[in-house]
């Protein structure tokens, strides 16, 4: 009888819809990881253009109707046999050996199995717009209409694909409305500190954890809708379940932020975002998640003072204790 192939150590799962940089992201994952890492690309309704190239460590899922980023990631995690899973957006670059650097603290006992890790975050310079007449270039975003040098009107994207090392983020937060925010003050305070530090929240474009831990947290909650509140959901589940949410500064990923009318692959209305945020507010501010053993107030006090939270905001949250076991 033929022996079944060994399970990979890590599944990097990429949920993507109408994502022009998916093939480039997949290539980046495969080029910068070990042979123990596989990539699962989940094509949500659309097939990628340019197409993905066959690779022994690549699995592709395709859905004919959109199921959203959360649904797509959950489906990728369902077919994974790996010890760890990692979510990455379909427009990201990664550090050399990112998979080994993220797994090592778990494997050597530095981090417990109940920990979620995010790498350091750099903004990603994906492309420039280049004038086809004089080769004048401008930073990514909406397509220019006129070249300021030669007045030409023909432009093409010229790939750069490089992290912007001057745009580094380690520590983020959410405000009293459960809305993601950068946190420059806390970020600066820990910049020269230990290589692994606790962080309140994240952008939501990337996270890494044990696969059994992911399902122990209930996977991603699709009741939020197709998109939004990713970082808040993962961070709150990680902290309030009794575990940790940390940044590993030994490695990084670089994320493309869609600036200057660059377009977004999902149609997300203001109402959709409001519904996702209202659902998130009820879930966490009212301690309504069935698996939590710590109230939200514990998390805010852990990182206090937190920009975007006042003493009055904190007073509106239920006190420690009550139906919760002793917190620490």
C-alpha positions in Angstrom: 0.0 0.0 0.0 1.3 3.4 -1.0 2.2 5.6 2.0 0.2 8.8 2.3 2.2 12.0 1.9 3.2 13.7 5.1 1.0 16.6 6.2 2.5 20.0 5.7 3.6 22.1 8.6 1.8 25.2 7.5 -1.1 26.0 5.1 -1.0 29.6 3.9 -4.6 30.3 2.9 -5.3 33.2 0.5 -9.0 34.2 0.1 -9.3 36.3 -3.0 -11.9 37.8 -5.4 -11.1 39.7 -8.6 -7.6 40.1 -7.3 -5.1 41.1 -10.0 -2.1 40.5 -7.7 -3.1 37.0 -6.5 -0.7 35.1 -8.8 2.2 37.4 -7.7 1.3 36.8 -4.0 1.1 33.0 -4.5 4.5 33.1 -6.1 5.9 35.1 -3.2 4.5 32.6 -0.7 6.0 29.7 -2.5 9.4 31.3 -3.2 9.9 32.5 0.4 8.8 29.4 2.3 10.2 25.9 3.0 9.0 22.7 1.4 6.9 22.0 4.5 4.6 24.9 3.6 1.7 24.7 1.2 -0.4 27.5 -0.3 -4.2 27.2 -0.7 -5.6 29.9 -3.0 -9.4 30.3 -2.7 -10.8 32.0 -5.8 -14.1 33.5 -4.6 -16.3 33.6 -7.8 -13.7 34.8 -10.2 -10.6 33.1 -11.7 -7.4 35.1 -11.3 -6.0 37.1 -14.2 -3.1 36.5 -14.7 -3.7 32.8 -14.0 -2.0 30.8 -11.3 0.9 28.6 -12.3 0.8 24.9 -11.4 3.0 24.0 -8.4 3.3 20.9 -6.3 2.7 22.9 -3.1 -0.3 24.9 -4.5 -4.0 23.9 -4.1 -6.7 26.0 -5.8 -10.3 26.2 -4.7 -12.9 27.9 -6.8 -16.5 29.0 -6.0 -18.9 30.1 -8.7 -20.7 32.4 -6.4 -19.0 34.7 -3.9 -18.9 33.5 -0.3 -16.8 36.3 1.2 -13.3 36.5 2.7 -14.4 34.7 5.9 -16.2 31.9 4.1 -13.3 31.5 1.7 -10.7 31.2 4.5 -12.9 28.8 6.4 -13.2 26.6 3.4 -9.4 26.6 2.9 -8.9 25.7 6.5 -11.3 22.8 6.2 -9.2 21.1 3.6 -5.9 21.8 5.3 -4.1 19.0 7.1 -1.3 21.2 8.4 -0.4 21.9 12.0 -0.6 25.6 11.5 -2.8 27.9 9.3 -2.0 31.4 8.1 -4.3 33.9 6.5 -2.8 36.4 4.0 -4.5 38.8 1.7 -4.1 38.3 -2.1 -1.8 41.4 -2.4 1.1 40.8 -0.1 4.8 40.1 -0.1 6.6 38.0 2.6 9.9 37.8 4.3 12.4 35.0 3.4 11.7 32.0 5.7 8.6 33.6 7.2 7.0 30.2 7.8 10.0 28.9 9.9 10.3 32.2 11.8 6.6 32.1 12.7 6.5 28.5 13.7 9.7 28.3 15.7 8.5 30.0 18.9 5.6 27.4 19.1 7.9 24.5 18.3 10.5 25.5 21.0 7.9 26.3 23.6 8.3 30.1 23.7 4.7 30.5 22.7 1.8 28.4 23.9 -0.7 26.7 21.6 -3.4 29.3 22.5 -1.4 32.1 20.9 -2.2 34.0 17.7 0.8 35.6 15.9 1.0 38.4 13.4 4.3 39.3 11.7 5.5 42.9 11.5 3.7 44.9 8.8 5.1 47.1 6.0 3.2 48.9 3.4 3.7 47.3 -0.1 4.8 49.3 -3.1 3.2 47.1 -5.8 3.5 49.2 -8.9 4.0 52.6 -10.5 2.0 54.0 -13.4 4.4 54.6 -16.2 3.9 57.0 -19.1 4.3 55.1 -22.4 5.7 58.1 -24.0 8.4 59.6 -21.8 8.6 56.9 -19.1 7.6 59.3 -16.3 6.3 57.4 -13.3 4.0 58.0 -10.4 3.0 56.0 -7.3 0.3 53.3 -7.5 -3.4 54.2 -7.2 -5.9 55.5 -9.7 -4.7 55.6 -13.3 -3.5 59.1 -14.3 -5.2 60.9 -17.2 -2.3 63.2 -18.4 1.5 63.0 -18.1 2.8 66.2 -16.5 6.0 65.9 -18.5 5.0 65.1 -22.1 1.2 65.4 -21.8 0.8 61.8 -23.0 -2.3 59.9 -22.1 -1.1 56.3 -22.3 -0.1 54.7 -19.1 0.8 51.1 -18.0 1.5 49.5 -14.6 5.2 48.8 -14.0 5.6 46.3 -11.2 7.8 47.3 -8.2 6.7 44.8 -5.5 8.9 46.0 -2.7 8.1 46.6 1.0 8.2 50.3 2.1 10.6 49.9 5.0 9.8 53.4 6.2 6.1 52.4 6.7 6.3 49.9 9.6 3.5 48.9 11.9 3.7 46.5 14.9 0.9 47.6 17.3 -2.7 48.5 16.5 -5.9 48.9 18.5 -9.6 49.3 18.1 -11.6 52.2 19.5 -14.7 52.2 21.7 -16.8 51.6 18.6 -14.7 48.5 17.9 -13.2 50.2 14.8 -9.7 49.4 13.8 -7.1 52.2 14.4 -3.4 52.5 14.1 -1.7 53.2 17.5 1.5 55.3 16.9 2.1 56.0 20.6 2.1 52.3 21.7 4.0 51.3 18.5 6.9 53.7 19.2 7.0 52.7 22.9 7.8 49.0 22.1 9.8 49.5 18.9 13.1 48.5 20.5 11.6 46.1 23.0 11.5 42.3 23.0 11.1 40.4 19.6 7.7 39.1 20.6 5.2 41.4 22.3 1.5 41.3 23.0 -0.6 43.5 20.8 -4.2 44.6 21.2 -5.4 44.2 17.6 -4.2 44.2 14.0 -5.1 45.2 10.4 -6.5 41.8 9.8 -4.7 41.1 6.6 -2.5 38.3 8.2 -2.6 36.0 11.1 -0.9 32.7 12.1 -2.0 30.0 14.6 -2.4 26.3 15.2 -5.1 24.8 13.0 -6.8 23.1 16.0 -6.7 26.4 17.8 -8.4 28.1 14.8 -11.3 25.6 15.0 -11.4 25.8 18.8 -12.2 29.5 18.4 -15.0 28.6 16.0 -13.2 29.6 12.8 -14.1 33.0 11.3 -17.6 34.2 12.1 -19.4 34.6 8.8 -22.3 36.5 10.5 -20.1 39.6 10.1 -20.7 39.5 6.4 -18.2 39.3 3.5 -15.7 41.8 4.8 -14.8 44.0 7.7 -13.8 43.7 11.4 -11.2 41.0 10.6 -8.5 42.3 13.0 -11.0 43.0 15.8 -12.5 39.5 15.5 -9.3 37.6 15.5 -7.7 39.7 18.3 -10.8 39.6 20.6 -11.1 35.8 20.1 -7.4 35.3 20.8 -7.4 37.5 24.0 -10.8 36.8 25.4 -10.7 33.0 25.0 -7.8 33.0 27.6 -5.0 33.1 25.1 -2.6 35.7 23.6 -2.3 37.8 20.5 1.3 38.8 19.7 3.5 40.3 17.0 6.7 38.5 16.1 9.2 41.1 15.1 11.6 38.5 13.7 9.7 38.4 10.4 7.3 40.5 8.3 4.7 40.7 5.6 4.0 43.7 3.3 0.5 44.6 2.4 -0.9 46.6 -0.5 -3.2 49.3 0.7 -5.6 50.4 -2.1 -4.9 54.1 -2.2 -6.0 56.9 -4.6 -9.1 55.2 -6.0 -7.3 51.9 -6.8 -10.6 49.9 -6.5 -11.8 47.1 -4.2 -12.7 43.6 -5.3 -15.8 43.2 -3.2 -18.7 45.5 -3.5 -18.9 46.8 0.1 -21.5 49.5 0.8 -21.5 51.8 3.8 -24.4 49.8 5.1 -22.5 46.6 4.9 -19.7 48.1 6.9 -22.1 49.5 9.4 -23.8 46.1 9.8 -20.4 44.4 10.3 -19.4 46.9 12.9 -22.8 46.8 14.7 -22.5 43.0 14.9 -19.0 43.3 16.2 -20.0 45.8 18.8 -22.8 43.7 20.1 -20.6 40.5 20.2 -17.7 42.0 22.1 -19.1 45.0 24.1 -21.9 42.8 25.5 -19.7 39.8 26.1 -21.9 37.8 23.8 -19.3 35.4 22.3 -20.0 32.0 23.9 -16.4 30.9 24.0 -15.0 33.8 25.9 -13.6 33.4 29.5 -12.6 37.1 29.8 -14.8 40.1 29.4 -13.9 42.9 26.9 -13.2 45.1 29.9 -10.3 42.9 30.8 -8.7 43.5 27.4 -9.1 47.2 27.5 -7.6 47.4 31.0 -4.7 45.1 30.0 -3.5 47.8 27.5 -4.8 50.9 29.4 -4.6 53.7 28.6 -6.0 53.0 25.1 -6.4 55.9 22.7 -10.0 56.1 21.6 -11.3 54.9 25.0 -12.2 57.2 27.8 -12.9 56.4 31.5 -16.6 56.9 30.6 -16.4 54.3 27.8 -14.7 51.8 30.1 -17.4 52.4 32.8 -20.1 51.3 30.3 -18.5 47.8 30.0 -19.5 45.1 32.4 -17.1 44.7 35.4 -14.7 41.9 35.8 -16.0 38.7 37.3 -19.7 38.0 37.1 -20.3 35.0 35.0 -16.6 34.8 34.1 -14.0 32.8 36.0 -11.2 34.5 37.6 -9.2 36.5 35.1 -5.5 37.2 35.0 
